[in-house]
Amino acid sequence: MCKTFVFAACCGMAVMTASAVTLVSVGDGETLTLAAHPHRNPTVHVMPAIRKACASAQPGECGVGSANDLADWRRLVPAFAADGVEWLVVKPTVHVGSLADLAASIKYLKKLLARCAH
């Protein structure tokens, strides 16, 4: 509700940074936000929606698109691309001291973005 008021009041001048983290709590939240406020999301923060069991996984096994990630990135990434998102800011959440999850996430997202380009 607050987003709708701010965006209406700013006459299309306001932009926002969406956060894909809300996927777990609101399900379709990000694609609904994109539809309600199109082309105002130049950046999306991307974090995997990790299963609880991931804490015992090795670095590289808990990134975006991993078997431990509950988010539907195959649906979300094309929606982000269609909305004109320019940056996906990836944040590892389980093994924050390792770059392995980050590297796996970037590799996965690049593959999805390549599909969007065709």
N, C-alpha and C positions, 0 to 999 in steps of 0.2 A: 504494500500500500504506500509506504513512504517513497519507494523508488518511482512509482507511478506519479505521485505528486511532484517530486523533484523534476522528473523528465518532462512532465507537462508544463511546469512553470518555466523551464529553461528553453523552451522552444527548439529543441533539437541540438542545443549547444553542449549539453552535458554528456559525458561519457562515463563508463564505469568499468571496473575490473571485476569480471565474473570469477567465481570460485567453484570449480568442479567438485569440491569437497562436499557440497550439499547433496550430492547424489544419494548418499547413503540415507540421509534423514528425510529427504523430500522426494525421492524417486526421480521424477521427471523435471525437477526444479530448473535446471539450467536451460533445457530446450524451451520451457515455458517462458523463462526470462528473456531468452533471445527473441522469441516470437512477439512478446509484449513490448520489447524495447529494441527493435532491429537496428543493426549497424552502429551500436553504441558500446561495443565490447572489443576494443582493440587488443586486450590482453586477457587471457584466462589462466588462472592458477590451476595447475594440474597436479593432483595428488592421488595415488592409488587408494581405493576403498578396500583396505586390507582385512582379510579374514583374521580372526583371533589367533589361529594356529600358526600364523606367519612368524611369530616371535621366535620360534625354534628353527626357522628356515635360514639358509646360508645367504650371505650377501649376493645380490644378483637375482634372487628368487622372489622378491617382493616389490618389484617395480610396476609401473603402469603397464597394463596388459598382461601381467604375469598370471599364472594359474591361481595365485593368491589374491588377485584383484577382482573385486565384485562389480566394478563399474563396466558399463557397456560402451567402451570407447569406439567400437565400430559404428555405433549410432551417433555418438556425440561429436567425434572429430569431423565428420562431414557436415554436421549442423554448424559447428564453429566456423569451418571453412566457408560455408555458404553465407554466413553472417558477416564475413569479412574480418574475422579475428586474424591479427597479424603476428601475435606472439603467444606461445604456450610456455608458461613459466612452470618448470617441472621441479617438484620438491620431493625428495625421498623422505619416507616417514618411519621406516623400521630400522634400517642400518644407516643412521645419519653420519656415522664416521667413515663410511665406505662410499666410493663413487660407483660401485658395481650396480646398484639398483637404478641410479641415475642414468648410467650408460645404457642399461637394458631398456629403460623407459624411453629414452631418446631414440634408440634404434626402432622400437616398436611404433612410436608416434610418427617417425619419418616414413615408415612403411605405409601407414594409414594415410598420411598426407599425400604420398605419391599416388595412391589410388584416387584421391580426390581431384588431383590435377588432370586426370585422364577423362 
